[in-house]
């Protein structure tokens, strides 16, 4: 059953009415298909209209939807021969950031990404996708390995930010994020990063400083969460919607600013309504980007990164 968001209440009401009619039809053997069809068409039209006019704050809610596909879903449906690699060889294994060898179609790759979890138990296990220093140091180790074996790097970013706990700060969280960002920028092999849900702060950029950055249509990417921004500016998280509007966090806004390179369309109603369709489209998009990047030399790819990030924020 679809979990409706707050702004989808009118659509939820229509679906509830459809369910009632179906139950009545089954119990009383009445033909109500014509009425059900009209209501379904109205619900579909309302869904399309709603998702074509989402505000940045509404997109944030969609990006956080609990049924949105997560890292393990992408691995299961987009990649084959996945071999996870664990540990940073310094302290411990971090379950919030997962990576390993895999195959994307005909391309052998190193895939790395955040895993938020899909239920209470798995969310606690994966720390809600908030990586600790050992997670980012593991990512650096895997990028080193990818370069050694001349494998493209594909990253799937979905985190509200790196874990801000005292233990993480004691083990050098900021340094680990900086090293991961630096390693992305210094890679000689192709790198494609995808913001699949939330791309929050340094915890996201540490896996997203690639020459090609993609975003799913209803993903968000920002230096801080809208609630965090509102708390700083207005001393209340109640103005998160205003903060989201001002921060330019949507894929469409970031594409216009040159922060990302490509938007991958989601099915009407968001990725959580059709995860398979979303992942099929994303797999095709990543494959196309890799095909193009593999035609370029390492020097050309590094120049692409340099040009891309130096141009961000440039006043013309």
Secondary structure, 3 states (H helix, E strand, C coil): CCCCCHHHHHHHHHHHHHHHHHHHHHHHCCCCHHHHHHHHHHHHHHHHHHHCCCCHHHHHHHHCCCCCCCHHHHHHHHCEEEEECCCCCCCCCCCCEEEEEEEECCEEEEEEEECCCCCHHHHHHCHHHCCCHHHHHHHHHHHHHHHHCCCEEEEEEEECCCCCCHHHHHCCHHHHHHHHHHHHHHCCCCEEEEEEEEEEHHHHHCCCCCCEEEEECCCEEECCCHHHHHHHHHCCHHHHHHHHHHHCCEHHHHHHHCCCCEEECCCCCCHHHCHHHHHHHHHHHHHHHHHHHCCCCHHHHHHHHHHHHHHCCCCC
